[in-house]
């Protein structure tokens, strides 16, 4: 029962965070704002809902911002993905 409640809470948190998962449309994502280290961390953390949205609406959502600051964005993205995916993996293993 405790595991089911924890799973339900995790699903609720995931869906509540997907409200923040909106990225810029692809046309705007390639021009204008340049994403930096913290933008990379955020895009890494929300990779799963962004990936699902990208599969459904490929012209509107992107996982990795093409207009980024380079190495620091990539490093932040890597940290965010490892926190997101690694946390899910560790939770499923326990």
PDB file of N, CA, C and O in Angstrom:
ATOM      1  N   UNK A   1       0.825  -1.199   0.000  1.00  0.00           N
ATOM      2  CA  UNK A   1       0.000   0.000   0.000  1.00  0.00           C
ATOM      3  C   UNK A   1       0.868   1.262   0.000  1.00  0.00           C
ATOM      4  O   UNK A   1       0.556   2.242  -0.675  1.00  0.00           O
ATOM      5  N   UNK A   2       1.963   1.220   0.769  1.00  0.00           N
ATOM      6  CA  UNK A   2       2.838   2.383   0.853  1.00  0.00           C
ATOM      7  C   UNK A   2       3.515   2.650  -0.499  1.00  0.00           C
ATOM      8  O   UNK A   2       3.675   3.803  -0.899  1.00  0.00           O
ATOM      9  N   UNK A   3       3.911   1.576  -1.199  1.00  0.00           N
ATOM     10  CA  UNK A   3       4.543   1.759  -2.512  1.00  0.00           C
ATOM     11  C   UNK A   3       3.552   2.323  -3.525  1.00  0.00           C
ATOM     12  O   UNK A   3       3.920   3.146  -4.363  1.00  0.00           O
ATOM     13  N   UNK A   4       2.308   1.888  -3.451  1.00  0.00           N
ATOM     14  CA  UNK A   4       1.292   2.387  -4.375  1.00  0.00           C
ATOM     15  C   UNK A   4       1.012   3.862  -4.120  1.00  0.00           C
ATOM     16  O   UNK A   4       0.839   4.636  -5.061  1.00  0.00           O
ATOM     17  N   UNK A   5       0.969   4.248  -2.861  1.00  0.00           N
ATOM     18  CA  UNK A   5       0.760   5.656  -2.524  1.00  0.00           C
ATOM     19  C   UNK A   5       1.935   6.502  -2.984  1.00  0.00           C
ATOM     20  O   UNK A   5       1.749   7.609  -3.490  1.00  0.00           O
ATOM     21  N   UNK A   6       3.145   5.984  -2.811  1.00  0.00           N
ATOM     22  CA  UNK A   6       4.337   6.703  -3.261  1.00  0.00           C
ATOM     23  C   UNK A   6       4.347   6.834  -4.781  1.00  0.00           C
ATOM     24  O   UNK A   6       4.704   7.886  -5.311  1.00  0.00           O
ATOM     25  N   UNK A   7       3.960   5.774  -5.482  1.00  0.00           N
ATOM     26  CA  UNK A   7       3.888   5.830  -6.939  1.00  0.00           C
ATOM     27  C   UNK A   7       2.843   6.838  -7.394  1.00  0.00           C
ATOM     28  O   UNK A   7       3.082   7.603  -8.329  1.00  0.00           O
ATOM     29  N   UNK A   8       1.701   6.844  -6.747  1.00  0.00           N
ATOM     30  CA  UNK A   8       0.644   7.798  -7.072  1.00  0.00           C
ATOM     31  C   UNK A   8       1.117   9.233  -6.836  1.00  0.00           C
ATOM     32  O   UNK A   8       0.834  10.122  -7.639  1.00  0.00           O
ATOM     33  N   UNK A   9       1.829   9.454  -5.746  1.00  0.00           N
ATOM     34  CA  UNK A   9       2.375  10.776  -5.456  1.00  0.00           C
ATOM     35  C   UNK A   9       3.408  11.181  -6.510  1.00  0.00           C
ATOM     36  O   UNK A   9       3.432  12.333  -6.943  1.00  0.00           O
ATOM     37  N   UNK A  10       4.259  10.240  -6.924  1.00  0.00           N
ATOM     38  CA  UNK A  10       5.263  10.531  -7.948  1.00  0.00           C
ATOM     39  C   UNK A  10       4.597  10.879  -9.280  1.00  0.00           C
ATOM     40  O   UNK A  10       5.029  11.805  -9.968  1.00  0.00           O
ATOM     41  N   UNK A  11       3.553  10.145  -9.642  1.00  0.00           N
ATOM     42  CA  UNK A  11       2.836  10.435 -10.889  1.00  0.00           C
ATOM     43  C   UNK A  11       2.171  11.798 -10.813  1.00  0.00           C
ATOM     44  O   UNK A  11       2.202  12.558 -11.781  1.00  0.00           O
ATOM     45  N   UNK A  12       1.571  12.115  -9.674  1.00  0.00           N
ATOM     46  CA  UNK A  12       0.953  13.425  -9.492  1.00  0.00           C
ATOM     47  C   UNK A  12       1.989  14.537  -9.630  1.00  0.00           C
ATOM     48  O   UNK A  12       1.734  15.546 -10.287  1.00  0.00           O
ATOM     49  N   UNK A  13       3.154  14.355  -9.016  1.00  0.00           N
ATOM     50  CA  UNK A  13       4.205  15.367  -9.116  1.00  0.00           C
ATOM     51  C   UNK A  13       4.695  15.513 -10.550  1.00  0.00           C
ATOM     52  O   UNK A  13       4.959  16.623 -11.012  1.00  0.00           O
ATOM     53  N   UNK A  14       4.818  14.387 -11.256  1.00  0.00           N
ATOM     54  CA  UNK A  14       5.268  14.450 -12.641  1.00  0.00           C
ATOM     55  C   UNK A  14       4.275  15.236 -13.490  1.00  0.00           C
ATOM     56  O   UNK A  14       4.673  16.086 -14.287  1.00  0.00           O
ATOM     57  N   UNK A  15       2.986  14.955 -13.324  1.00  0.00           N
ATOM     58  CA  UNK A  15       1.993  15.676 -14.122  1.00  0.00           C
ATOM     59  C   UNK A  15       1.895  17.145 -13.718  1.00  0.00           C
ATOM     60  O   UNK A  15       1.617  17.996 -14.563  1.00  0.00           O
ATOM     61  N   UNK A  16       2.116  17.452 -12.457  1.00  0.00           N
ATOM     62  CA  UNK A  16       2.078  18.863 -12.061  1.00  0.00           C
ATOM     63  C   UNK A  16       3.281  19.615 -12.614  1.00  0.00           C
ATOM     64  O   UNK A  16       3.180  20.806 -12.909  1.00  0.00           O
ATOM     65  N   UNK A  17       4.415  18.941 -12.756  1.00  0.00           N
ATOM     66  CA  UNK A  17       5.596  19.591 -13.322  1.00  0.00           C
ATOM     67  C   UNK A  17       5.526  19.716 -14.838  1.00  0.00           C
ATOM     68  O   UNK A  17       6.202  20.567 -15.417  1.00  0.00           O
ATOM     69  N   UNK A  18       4.717  18.880 -15.491  1.00  0.00           N
ATOM     70  CA  UNK A  18       4.637  18.978 -16.945  1.00  0.00           C
ATOM     71  C   UNK A  18       3.960  20.263 -17.392  1.00  0.00           C
ATOM     72  O   UNK A  18       4.071  20.647 -18.557  1.00  0.00           O
ATOM     73  N   UNK A  19       3.267  20.926 -16.492  1.00  0.00           N
ATOM     74  CA  UNK A  19       2.705  22.227 -16.826  1.00  0.00           C
ATOM     75  C   UNK A  19       3.798  23.247 -17.092  1.00  0.00           C
ATOM     76  O   UNK A  19       3.568  24.248 -17.771  1.00  0.00           O
ATOM     77  N   UNK A  20       4.983  22.997 -16.561  1.00  0.00           N
ATOM     78  CA  UNK A  20       6.126  23.888 -16.767  1.00  0.00           C
ATOM     79  C   UNK A  20       7.007  23.419 -17.917  1.00  0.00           C
ATOM     80  O   UNK A  20       8.038  24.037 -18.185  1.00  0.00           O
ATOM     81  N   UNK A  21       6.637  22.360 -18.594  1.00  0.00           N
ATOM     82  CA  UNK A  21       7.507  21.750 -19.592  1.00  0.00           C
ATOM     83  C   UNK A  21       7.441  22.410 -20.955  1.00  0.00           C
ATOM     84  O   UNK A  21       8.144  21.983 -21.870  1.00  0.00           O
ATOM     85  N   UNK A  22       6.632  23.425 -21.119  1.00  0.00           N
ATOM     86  CA  UNK A  22       6.506  24.072 -22.422  1.00  0.00           C
ATOM     87  C   UNK A  22       7.822  24.737 -22.813  1.00  0.00           C
ATOM     88  O   UNK A  22       8.411  25.484 -22.032  1.00  0.00           O
ATOM     89  N   UNK A  23       8.262  24.457 -24.009  1.00  0.00           N
ATOM     90  CA  UNK A  23       9.432  25.142 -24.557  1.00  0.00           C
ATOM     91  C   UNK A  23       8.957  26.065 -25.662  1.00  0.00           C
ATOM     92  O   UNK A  23       7.777  26.075 -26.013  1.00  0.00           O
ATOM     93  N   UNK A  24       9.856  26.816 -26.191  1.00  0.00           N
ATOM     94  CA  UNK A  24       9.520  27.731 -27.273  1.00  0.00           C
ATOM     95  C   UNK A  24       9.189  26.939 -28.536  1.00  0.00           C
ATOM     96  O   UNK A  24       9.751  25.864 -28.746  1.00  0.00           O
ATOM     97  N   UNK A  25       8.290  27.444 -29.381  1.00  0.00           N
ATOM     98  CA  UNK A  25       8.096  26.799 -30.680  1.00  0.00           C
ATOM     99  C   UNK A  25       9.419  26.778 -31.441  1.00  0.00           C
ATOM    100  O   UNK A  25      10.272  27.642 -31.235  1.00  0.00           O
ATOM    101  N   UNK A  26       9.587  25.800 -32.311  1.00  0.00           N
ATOM    102  CA  UNK A  26      10.874  25.621 -32.986  1.00  0.00           C
ATOM    103  C   UNK A  26      11.339  26.880 -33.704  1.00  0.00           C
ATOM    104  O   UNK A  26      12.535  27.175 -33.715  1.00  0.00           O
ATOM    105  N   UNK A  27      10.430  27.617 -34.295  1.00  0.00           N
ATOM    106  CA  UNK A  27      10.838  28.827 -35.002  1.00  0.00           C
ATOM    107  C   UNK A  27      11.420  29.846 -34.028  1.00  0.00           C
ATOM    108  O   UNK A  27      12.379  30.542 -34.363  1.00  0.00           O
ATOM    109  N   UNK A  28      10.850  29.943 -32.823  1.00  0.00           N
ATOM    110  CA  UNK A  28      11.359  30.876 -31.828  1.00  0.00           C
ATOM    111  C   UNK A  28      12.520  30.292 -31.049  1.00  0.00           C
ATOM    112  O   UNK A  28      13.328  31.037 -30.495  1.00  0.00           O
ATOM    113  N   UNK A  29      12.617  28.965 -30.997  1.00  0.00           N
ATOM    114  CA  UNK A  29      13.661  28.311 -30.226  1.00  0.00           C
ATOM    115  C   UNK A  29      15.028  28.509 -30.873  1.00  0.00           C
ATOM    116  O   UNK A  29      16.047  28.454 -30.186  1.00  0.00           O
ATOM    117  N   UNK A  30      15.064  28.735 -32.170  1.00  0.00           N
ATOM    118  CA  UNK A  30      16.335  28.880 -32.860  1.00  0.00           C
ATOM    119  C   UNK A  30      16.789  30.335 -32.950  1.00  0.00           C
ATOM    120  O   UNK A  30      17.916  30.597 -33.371  1.00  0.00           O
ATOM    121  N   UNK A  31      15.946  31.275 -32.569  1.00  0.00           N
ATOM    122  CA  UNK A  31      16.328  32.683 -32.612  1.00  0.00           C
ATOM    123  C   UNK A  31      15.964  33.341 -31.280  1.00  0.00           C
ATOM    124  O   UNK A  31      15.174  32.803 -30.504  1.00  0.00           O
ATOM    125  N   UNK A  32      16.536  34.475 -31.036  1.00  0.00           N
ATOM    126  CA  UNK A  32      16.162  35.231 -29.845  1.00  0.00           C
ATOM    127  C   UNK A  32      16.937  34.813 -28.617  1.00  0.00           C
ATOM    128  O   UNK A  32      18.157  34.968 -28.568  1.00  0.00           O
ATOM    129  N   UNK A  33      16.242  34.285 -27.626  1.00  0.00           N
ATOM    130  CA  UNK A  33      16.819  33.968 -26.327  1.00  0.00           C
ATOM    131  C   UNK A  33      17.866  32.867 -26.425  1.00  0.00           C
ATOM    132  O   UNK A  33      17.648  31.850 -27.084  1.00  0.00           O
ATOM    133  N   UNK A  34      19.009  33.074 -25.765  1.00  0.00           N
ATOM    134  CA  UNK A  34      20.059  32.057 -25.702  1.00  0.00           C
ATOM    135  C   UNK A  34      20.004  31.387 -24.339  1.00  0.00           C
ATOM    136  O   UNK A  34      20.090  32.055 -23.309  1.00  0.00           O
ATOM    137  N   UNK A  35      19.860  30.070 -24.332  1.00  0.00           N
ATOM    138  CA  UNK A  35      19.781  29.319 -23.078  1.00  0.00           C
ATOM    139  C   UNK A  35      21.178  29.092 -22.524  1.00  0.00           C
ATOM    140  O   UNK A  35      22.108  28.798 -23.274  1.00  0.00           O
ATOM    141  N   UNK A  36      21.326  29.230 -21.205  1.00  0.00           N
ATOM    142  CA  UNK A  36      22.627  29.106 -20.556  1.00  0.00           C
ATOM    143  C   UNK A  36      22.665  27.847 -19.685  1.00  0.00           C
ATOM    144  O   UNK A  36      21.878  26.924 -19.894  1.00  0.00           O
ATOM    145  N   UNK A  37      23.569  27.809 -18.720  1.00  0.00           N
ATOM    146  CA  UNK A  37      23.767  26.651 -17.847  1.00  0.00           C
ATOM    147  C   UNK A  37      22.485  26.258 -17.122  1.00  0.00           C
ATOM    148  O   UNK A  37      22.124  25.082 -17.101  1.00  0.00           O
ATOM    149  N   UNK A  38      21.794  27.228 -16.529  1.00  0.00           N
ATOM    150  CA  UNK A  38      20.585  26.917 -15.770  1.00  0.00           C
ATOM    151  C   UNK A  38      19.438  26.487 -16.686  1.00  0.00           C
ATOM    152  O   UNK A  38      18.610  25.662 -16.300  1.00  0.00           O
ATOM    153  N   UNK A  39      19.390  27.042 -17.888  1.00  0.00           N
ATOM    154  CA  UNK A  39      18.427  26.569 -18.873  1.00  0.00           C
ATOM    155  C   UNK A  39      18.700  25.122 -19.263  1.00  0.00           C
ATOM    156  O   UNK A  39      17.771  24.346 -19.485  1.00  0.00           O
ATOM    157  N   UNK A  40      19.977  24.764 -19.345  1.00  0.00           N
ATOM    158  CA  UNK A  40      20.354  23.383 -19.636  1.00  0.00           C
ATOM    159  C   UNK A  40      19.934  22.435 -18.525  1.00  0.00           C
ATOM    160  O   UNK A  40      19.451  21.335 -18.792  1.00  0.00           O
ATOM    161  N   UNK A  41      20.117  22.862 -17.274  1.00  0.00           N
ATOM    162  CA  UNK A  41      19.682  22.029 -16.148  1.00  0.00           C
ATOM    163  C   UNK A  41      18.172  21.822 -16.217  1.00  0.00           C
ATOM    164  O   UNK A  41      17.686  20.702 -16.060  1.00  0.00           O
ATOM    165  N   UNK A  42      17.437  22.900 -16.451  1.00  0.00           N
ATOM    166  CA  UNK A  42      15.975  22.788 -16.507  1.00  0.00           C
ATOM    167  C   UNK A  42      15.529  21.889 -17.653  1.00  0.00           C
ATOM    168  O   UNK A  42      14.646  21.052 -17.467  1.00  0.00           O
ATOM    169  N   UNK A  43      16.120  22.044 -18.828  1.00  0.00           N
ATOM    170  CA  UNK A  43      15.743  21.202 -19.963  1.00  0.00           C
ATOM    171  C   UNK A  43      16.115  19.744 -19.709  1.00  0.00           C
ATOM    172  O   UNK A  43      15.425  18.844 -20.188  1.00  0.00           O
ATOM    173  N   UNK A  44      17.190  19.496 -18.967  1.00  0.00           N
ATOM    174  CA  UNK A  44      17.544  18.121 -18.615  1.00  0.00           C
ATOM    175  C   UNK A  44      16.572  17.512 -17.625  1.00  0.00           C
ATOM    176  O   UNK A  44      16.237  16.333 -17.735  1.00  0.00           O
ATOM    177  N   UNK A  45      16.118  18.289 -16.666  1.00  0.00           N
ATOM    178  CA  UNK A  45      15.182  17.779 -15.660  1.00  0.00           C
ATOM    179  C   UNK A  45      13.841  17.424 -16.289  1.00  0.00           C
ATOM    180  O   UNK A  45      13.229  16.423 -15.915  1.00  0.00           O
ATOM    181  N   UNK A  46      13.382  18.223 -17.229  1.00  0.00           N
ATOM    182  CA  UNK A  46      12.063  17.983 -17.823  1.00  0.00           C
ATOM    183  C   UNK A  46      12.160  17.211 -19.142  1.00  0.00           C
ATOM    184  O   UNK A  46      11.295  17.349 -20.007  1.00  0.00           O
ATOM    185  N   UNK A  47      13.204  16.405 -19.296  1.00  0.00           N
ATOM    186  CA  UNK A  47      13.421  15.689 -20.556  1.00  0.00           C
ATOM    187  C   UNK A  47      12.296  14.705 -20.869  1.00  0.00           C
ATOM    188  O   UNK A  47      11.913  14.578 -22.032  1.00  0.00           O
ATOM    189  N   UNK A  48      11.762  14.013 -19.884  1.00  0.00           N
ATOM    190  CA  UNK A  48      10.744  12.988 -20.155  1.00  0.00           C
ATOM    191  C   UNK A  48       9.442  13.609 -20.668  1.00  0.00           C
ATOM    192  O   UNK A  48       8.953  13.184 -21.715  1.00  0.00           O
ATOM    193  N   UNK A  49       8.855  14.602 -19.974  1.00  0.00           N
ATOM    194  CA  UNK A  49       7.647  15.198 -20.545  1.00  0.00           C
ATOM    195  C   UNK A  49       7.908  15.925 -21.867  1.00  0.00           C
ATOM    196  O   UNK A  49       7.048  15.942 -22.748  1.00  0.00           O
ATOM    197  N   UNK A  50       9.090  16.525 -22.004  1.00  0.00           N
ATOM    198  CA  UNK A  50       9.428  17.176 -23.275  1.00  0.00           C
ATOM    199  C   UNK A  50       9.553  16.157 -24.401  1.00  0.00           C
ATOM    200  O   UNK A  50       9.137  16.426 -25.528  1.00  0.00           O
ATOM    201  N   UNK A  51      10.120  14.996 -24.107  1.00  0.00           N
ATOM    202  CA  UNK A  51      10.244  13.957 -25.124  1.00  0.00           C
ATOM    203  C   UNK A  51       8.875  13.472 -25.584  1.00  0.00           C
ATOM    204  O   UNK A  51       8.644  13.286 -26.779  1.00  0.00           O
ATOM    205  N   UNK A  52       7.970  13.267 -24.631  1.00  0.00           N
ATOM    206  CA  UNK A  52       6.612  12.842 -24.975  1.00  0.00           C
ATOM    207  C   UNK A  52       5.927  13.908 -25.820  1.00  0.00           C
ATOM    208  O   UNK A  52       5.287  13.594 -26.824  1.00  0.00           O
ATOM    209  N   UNK A  53       6.064  15.178 -25.411  1.00  0.00           N
ATOM    210  CA  UNK A  53       5.455  16.271 -26.180  1.00  0.00           C
ATOM    211  C   UNK A  53       6.072  16.373 -27.571  1.00  0.00           C
ATOM    212  O   UNK A  53       5.375  16.671 -28.541  1.00  0.00           O
ATOM    213  N   UNK A  54       7.385  16.127 -27.672  1.00  0.00           N
ATOM    214  CA  UNK A  54       8.044  16.192 -28.972  1.00  0.00           C
ATOM    215  C   UNK A  54       7.559  15.077 -29.900  1.00  0.00           C
ATOM    216  O   UNK A  54       7.467  15.272 -31.112  1.00  0.00           O
ATOM    217  N   UNK A  55       7.248  13.908 -29.331  1.00  0.00           N
ATOM    218  CA  UNK A  55       6.718  12.818 -30.158  1.00  0.00           C
ATOM    219  C   UNK A  55       5.333  13.152 -30.697  1.00  0.00           C
ATOM    220  O   UNK A  55       4.995  12.781 -31.821  1.00  0.00           O
ATOM    221  N   UNK A  56       4.537  13.849 -29.902  1.00  0.00           N
ATOM    222  CA  UNK A  56       3.173  14.183 -30.314  1.00  0.00           C
ATOM    223  C   UNK A  56       3.151  15.408 -31.233  1.00  0.00           C
ATOM    224  O   UNK A  56       2.472  15.404 -32.260  1.00  0.00           O
ATOM    225  N   UNK A  57       3.890  16.446 -30.865  1.00  0.00           N
ATOM    226  CA  UNK A  57       3.937  17.694 -31.632  1.00  0.00           C
ATOM    227  C   UNK A  57       5.388  18.008 -32.006  1.00  0.00           C
ATOM    228  O   UNK A  57       5.998  18.861 -31.362  1.00  0.00           O
ATOM    229  N   UNK A  58       5.957  17.361 -33.006  1.00  0.00           N
ATOM    230  CA  UNK A  58       7.380  17.544 -33.307  1.00  0.00           C
ATOM    231  C   UNK A  58       7.756  18.944 -33.797  1.00  0.00           C
ATOM    232  O   UNK A  58       8.912  19.346 -33.664  1.00  0.00           O
ATOM    233  N   UNK A  59       6.815  19.686 -34.354  1.00  0.00           N
ATOM    234  CA  UNK A  59       7.143  21.024 -34.839  1.00  0.00           C
ATOM    235  C   UNK A  59       7.073  22.082 -33.754  1.00  0.00           C
ATOM    236  O   UNK A  59       7.531  23.207 -33.957  1.00  0.00           O
ATOM    237  N   UNK A  60       6.502  21.734 -32.593  1.00  0.00           N
ATOM    238  CA  UNK A  60       6.277  22.725 -31.555  1.00  0.00           C
ATOM    239  C   UNK A  60       7.236  22.600 -30.370  1.00  0.00           C
ATOM    240  O   UNK A  60       7.518  23.599 -29.709  1.00  0.00           O
ATOM    241  N   UNK A  61       7.742  21.403 -30.087  1.00  0.00           N
ATOM    242  CA  UNK A  61       8.567  21.176 -28.903  1.00  0.00           C
ATOM    243  C   UNK A  61       9.936  20.640 -29.294  1.00  0.00           C
ATOM    244  O   UNK A  61      10.091  19.937 -30.292  1.00  0.00           O
ATOM    245  N   UNK A  62      10.923  20.993 -28.478  1.00  0.00           N
ATOM    246  CA  UNK A  62      12.272  20.463 -28.679  1.00  0.00           C
ATOM    247  C   UNK A  62      12.862  20.108 -27.316  1.00  0.00           C
ATOM    248  O   UNK A  62      12.580  20.771 -26.317  1.00  0.00           O
ATOM    249  N   UNK A  63      13.673  19.069 -27.283  1.00  0.00           N
ATOM    250  CA  UNK A  63      14.277  18.636 -26.026  1.00  0.00           C
ATOM    251  C   UNK A  63      15.514  19.484 -25.730  1.00  0.00           C
ATOM    252  O   UNK A  63      15.649  20.040 -24.640  1.00  0.00           O
ATOM    253  N   UNK A  64      16.394  19.575 -26.688  1.00  0.00           N
ATOM    254  CA  UNK A  64      17.679  20.254 -26.537  1.00  0.00           C
ATOM    255  C   UNK A  64      17.603  21.554 -27.309  1.00  0.00           C
ATOM    256  O   UNK A  64      17.434  21.546 -28.529  1.00  0.00           O
ATOM    257  N   UNK A  65      17.726  22.669 -26.612  1.00  0.00           N
ATOM    258  CA  UNK A  65      17.581  23.972 -27.274  1.00  0.00           C
ATOM    259  C   UNK A  65      18.716  24.195 -28.267  1.00  0.00           C
ATOM    260  O   UNK A  65      19.882  24.213 -27.871  1.00  0.00           O
ATOM    261  N   UNK A  66      18.403  24.365 -29.537  1.00  0.00           N
ATOM    262  CA  UNK A  66      19.464  24.596 -30.514  1.00  0.00           C
ATOM    263  C   UNK A  66      20.144  25.953 -30.329  1.00  0.00           C
ATOM    264  O   UNK A  66      21.297  26.123 -30.723  1.00  0.00           O
ATOM    265  N   UNK A  67      19.452  26.903 -29.742  1.00  0.00           N
ATOM    266  CA  UNK A  67      20.027  28.224 -29.499  1.00  0.00           C
ATOM    267  C   UNK A  67      20.514  28.270 -28.055  1.00  0.00           C
ATOM    268  O   UNK A  67      19.816  28.771 -27.174  1.00  0.00           O
ATOM    269  N   UNK A  68      21.723  27.741 -27.817  1.00  0.00           N
ATOM    270  CA  UNK A  68      22.247  27.669 -26.457  1.00  0.00           C
ATOM    271  C   UNK A  68      23.629  28.291 -26.385  1.00  0.00           C
ATOM    272  O   UNK A  68      24.199  28.692 -27.400  1.00  0.00           O
ATOM    273  N   UNK A  69      24.159  28.367 -25.169  1.00  0.00           N
ATOM    274  CA  UNK A  69      25.441  29.031 -24.962  1.00  0.00           C
ATOM    275  C   UNK A  69      26.638  28.103 -25.154  1.00  0.00           C
ATOM    276  O   UNK A  69      27.771  28.512 -24.899  1.00  0.00           O
ATOM    277  N   UNK A  70      26.421  26.889 -25.589  1.00  0.00           N
ATOM    278  CA  UNK A  70      27.534  25.994 -25.883  1.00  0.00           C
ATOM    279  C   UNK A  70      27.806  24.986 -24.783  1.00  0.00           C
ATOM    280  O   UNK A  70      26.901  24.297 -24.313  1.00  0.00           O
ATOM    281  N   UNK A  71      29.062  24.909 -24.379  1.00  0.00           N
ATOM    282  CA  UNK A  71      29.507  23.891 -23.429  1.00  0.00           C
ATOM    283  C   UNK A  71      28.819  23.950 -22.077  1.00  0.00           C
ATOM    284  O   UNK A  71      28.507  22.909 -21.498  1.00  0.00           O
ATOM    285  N   UNK A  72      28.577  25.151 -21.564  1.00  0.00           N
ATOM    286  CA  UNK A  72      27.932  25.249 -20.251  1.00  0.00           C
ATOM    287  C   UNK A  72      26.481  24.797 -20.306  1.00  0.00           C
ATOM    288  O   UNK A  72      25.983  24.200 -19.351  1.00  0.00           O
ATOM    289  N   UNK A  73      25.794  25.074 -21.414  1.00  0.00           N
ATOM    290  CA  UNK A  73      24.426  24.565 -21.564  1.00  0.00           C
ATOM    291  C   UNK A  73      24.443  23.040 -21.618  1.00  0.00           C
ATOM    292  O   UNK A  73      23.627  22.383 -20.972  1.00  0.00           O
ATOM    293  N   UNK A  74      25.370  22.483 -22.387  1.00  0.00           N
ATOM    294  CA  UNK A  74      25.462  21.029 -22.511  1.00  0.00           C
ATOM    295  C   UNK A  74      25.777  20.387 -21.157  1.00  0.00           C
ATOM    296  O   UNK A  74      25.225  19.338 -20.826  1.00  0.00           O
ATOM    297  N   UNK A  75      26.652  21.005 -20.382  1.00  0.00           N
ATOM    298  CA  UNK A  75      26.989  20.482 -19.051  1.00  0.00           C
ATOM    299  C   UNK A  75      25.769  20.537 -18.127  1.00  0.00           C
ATOM    300  O   UNK A  75      25.499  19.579 -17.403  1.00  0.00           O
ATOM    301  N   UNK A  76      25.043  21.637 -18.148  1.00  0.00           N
ATOM    302  CA  UNK A  76      23.827  21.744 -17.350  1.00  0.00           C
ATOM    303  C   UNK A  76      22.780  20.737 -17.784  1.00  0.00           C
ATOM    304  O   UNK A  76      22.095  20.146 -16.950  1.00  0.00           O
ATOM    305  N   UNK A  77      22.654  20.539 -19.104  1.00  0.00           N
ATOM    306  CA  UNK A  77      21.705  19.561 -19.629  1.00  0.00           C
ATOM    307  C   UNK A  77      22.069  18.160 -19.143  1.00  0.00           C
ATOM    308  O   UNK A  77      21.194  17.391 -18.745  1.00  0.00           O
ATOM    309  N   UNK A  78      23.342  17.835 -19.177  1.00  0.00           N
ATOM    310  CA  UNK A  78      23.801  16.529 -18.714  1.00  0.00           C
ATOM    311  C   UNK A  78      23.514  16.333 -17.225  1.00  0.00           C
ATOM    312  O   UNK A  78      23.081  15.255 -16.817  1.00  0.00           O
ATOM    313  N   UNK A  79      23.750  17.360 -16.416  1.00  0.00           N
ATOM    314  CA  UNK A  79      23.439  17.275 -14.982  1.00  0.00           C
ATOM    315  C   UNK A  79      21.940  17.101 -14.755  1.00  0.00           C
ATOM    316  O   UNK A  79      21.526  16.303 -13.914  1.00  0.00           O
ATOM    317  N   UNK A  80      21.137  17.834 -15.493  1.00  0.00           N
ATOM    318  CA  UNK A  80      19.687  17.719 -15.352  1.00  0.00           C
ATOM    319  C   UNK A  80      19.162  16.359 -15.756  1.00  0.00           C
ATOM    320  O   UNK A  80      18.298  15.798 -15.081  1.00  0.00           O
ATOM    321  N   UNK A  81      19.680  15.822 -16.859  1.00  0.00           N
ATOM    322  CA  UNK A  81      19.252  14.489 -17.308  1.00  0.00           C
ATOM    323  C   UNK A  81      19.671  13.434 -16.299  1.00  0.00           C
ATOM    324  O   UNK A  81      18.893  12.534 -15.982  1.00  0.00           O
ATOM    325  N   UNK A  82      20.892  13.535 -15.794  1.00  0.00           N
ATOM    326  CA  UNK A  82      21.344  12.529 -14.821  1.00  0.00           C
ATOM    327  C   UNK A  82      20.535  12.616 -13.536  1.00  0.00           C
ATOM    328  O   UNK A  82      20.271  11.589 -12.910  1.00  0.00           O
ATOM    329  N   UNK A  83      20.139  13.804 -13.130  1.00  0.00           N
ATOM    330  CA  UNK A  83      19.300  13.934 -11.933  1.00  0.00           C
ATOM    331  C   UNK A  83      17.914  13.370 -12.189  1.00  0.00           C
ATOM    332  O   UNK A  83      17.348  12.697 -11.327  1.00  0.00           O
ATOM    333  N   UNK A  84      17.365  13.635 -13.357  1.00  0.00           N
ATOM    334  CA  UNK A  84      16.015  13.182 -13.689  1.00  0.00           C
ATOM    335  C   UNK A  84      15.969  11.672 -13.918  1.00  0.00           C
ATOM    336  O   UNK A  84      15.222  10.965 -13.242  1.00  0.00           O
ATOM    337  N   UNK A  85      16.749  11.186 -14.851  1.00  0.00           N
ATOM    338  CA  UNK A  85      16.734   9.763 -15.199  1.00  0.00           C
ATOM    339  C   UNK A  85      17.370   8.934 -14.083  1.00  0.00           C
ATOM    340  O   UNK A  85      16.869   7.861 -13.749  1.00  0.00           O
ATOM    341  N   UNK A  86      18.452   9.416 -13.513  1.00  0.00           N
ATOM    342  CA  UNK A  86      19.108   8.681 -12.423  1.00  0.00           C
ATOM    343  C   UNK A  86      18.216   8.554 -11.203  1.00  0.00           C
ATOM    344  O   UNK A  86      18.214   7.513 -10.546  1.00  0.00           O
ATOM    345  N   UNK A  87      17.458   9.598 -10.890  1.00  0.00           N
ATOM    346  CA  UNK A  87      16.531   9.535  -9.767  1.00  0.00           C
ATOM    347  C   UNK A  87      15.416   8.542 -10.000  1.00  0.00           C
ATOM    348  O   UNK A  87      15.003   7.841  -9.076  1.00  0.00           O
ATOM    349  N   UNK A  88      14.919   8.473 -11.234  1.00  0.00           N
ATOM    350  CA  UNK A  88      13.872   7.506 -11.571  1.00  0.00           C
ATOM    351  C   UNK A  88      14.427   6.096 -11.480  1.00  0.00           C
ATOM    352  O   UNK A  88      13.759   5.196 -10.972  1.00  0.00           O
ATOM    353  N   UNK A  89      15.665   5.893 -11.976  1.00  0.00           N
ATOM    354  CA  UNK A  89      16.280   4.573 -11.935  1.00  0.00           C
ATOM    355  C   UNK A  89      16.498   4.130 -10.496  1.00  0.00           C
ATOM    356  O   UNK A  89      16.206   2.988 -10.142  1.00  0.00           O
ATOM    357  N   UNK A  90      17.010   5.030  -9.668  1.00  0.00           N
ATOM    358  CA  UNK A  90      17.289   4.678  -8.275  1.00  0.00           C
ATOM    359  C   UNK A  90      15.986   4.367  -7.522  1.00  0.00           C
ATOM    360  O   UNK A  90      15.958   3.461  -6.689  1.00  0.00           O
ATOM    361  N   UNK A  91      14.923   5.102  -7.805  1.00  0.00           N
ATOM    362  CA  UNK A  91      13.635   4.860  -7.161  1.00  0.00           C
ATOM    363  C   UNK A  91      13.086   3.499  -7.579  1.00  0.00           C
ATOM    364  O   UNK A  91      12.520   2.784  -6.752  1.00  0.00           O
ATOM    365  N   UNK A  92      13.246   3.133  -8.844  1.00  0.00           N
ATOM    366  CA  UNK A  92      12.721   1.853  -9.311  1.00  0.00           C
ATOM    367  C   UNK A  92      13.516   0.677  -8.782  1.00  0.00           C
ATOM    368  O   UNK A  92      12.974  -0.422  -8.663  1.00  0.00           O
ATOM    369  N   UNK A  93      14.795   0.878  -8.460  1.00  0.00           N
ATOM    370  CA  UNK A  93      15.646  -0.200  -7.954  1.00  0.00           C
ATOM    371  C   UNK A  93      15.399  -0.485  -6.478  1.00  0.00           C
ATOM    372  O   UNK A  93      15.698  -1.589  -6.022  1.00  0.00           O
ATOM    373  N   UNK A  94      14.871   0.455  -5.722  1.00  0.00           N
ATOM    374  CA  UNK A  94      14.701   0.245  -4.279  1.00  0.00           C
ATOM    375  C   UNK A  94      13.386  -0.388  -3.929  1.00  0.00           C
ATOM    376  O   UNK A  94      13.107  -0.623  -2.753  1.00  0.00           O
TER     377      UNK A  94
END
